[in-house]
Amino acid sequence: MSQKIKNKNNVHQKVDSPPIVSFAQLGQVPYLQAYQLQKELLTLRQQQQIPDIILLLEHPATLTIGKSGTESNILLDQTELKHQAVTVYTTDRGGDVTGHNPGQLVVYPILDLHCYFRDVPRYISLLEESIIRTIAVFGLTGHRKKRFPGVWVEQEKIAAIGVRLSRWVTMHGFALNVNNDLSIFKSIHPCGIENCAITSIRHQLGRTVPMKVVIKEFRLCFETCFGVQLHPLSAHNAPDYTPSLARLVQPDPE
């Protein structure tokens, strides 16, 4: 049986209907700009000024170091990183070092877990499950590894997870390798793991998969896992959240 989730997102919504969560497709956004947007939305969500929202985007070539990470897990020096146009940020998400670049689906949920459950391991497990179900649509079998949040295909990691919660509101999220160039991961010990093999949907299938198709399947899987309805945010109603979001939101391809 699906769990009944208390809904604070829409007070006019029917009691028996799933909570409505907005999602915004933003295209490619520099990491720092996306981080600042998350912080702004997190504060507004804590103040109950906006409902839950999920950001879907891509980043240019970027390495991020989480709270449990160290620069020693980056294998290139500053000169080499600059030559490759890779930016490095130390950030406040959980986890170690990971990489981002175009062709990777990055998902940042801004959710008030008071509306769902106050259980961080369960939240991370549901994020993993939404990824596992998404890649299963493309014939890939994903699994978890104890002590290493994320999703793996056999012994290769296909998705990294790192989150932060403040007053039970979430930020950061996960990165799923879809069509991105995996060579960026050769410059790091991914998630602090030496000799960690990295894969992608494209690498597994031997062909490119349209990002809009992956996003469509992810949305359905996320709805099932979290028991919500995802509704696209448009440029018309995005200003109700924040002007900085309105400047970035793109039309829903559907």
Secondary structure, 3 states (H helix, E strand, C coil): CCCCCCCCCCCCCCCCCCCEEEEEEEEECCHHHHHHHHHHHHHHHHCCCCCCEEEEEECCCEEEECCCCCHHHECCCHHHHHHCCCEEEECCCCCCEEEECCCEEEEEEECEHHHCCCCHHHHHHHHHHHHHHHHHCCCCCEEEECCEEEEEECCEEEEEEEEEEECCEEEEEEEEECCCCHHHHHHECHHHCCCCCECCHHHHHCCCCCHHHHHHHHHHHHHHHHCCEEEECCCCCHHHCCHHHHCCCCCCCC
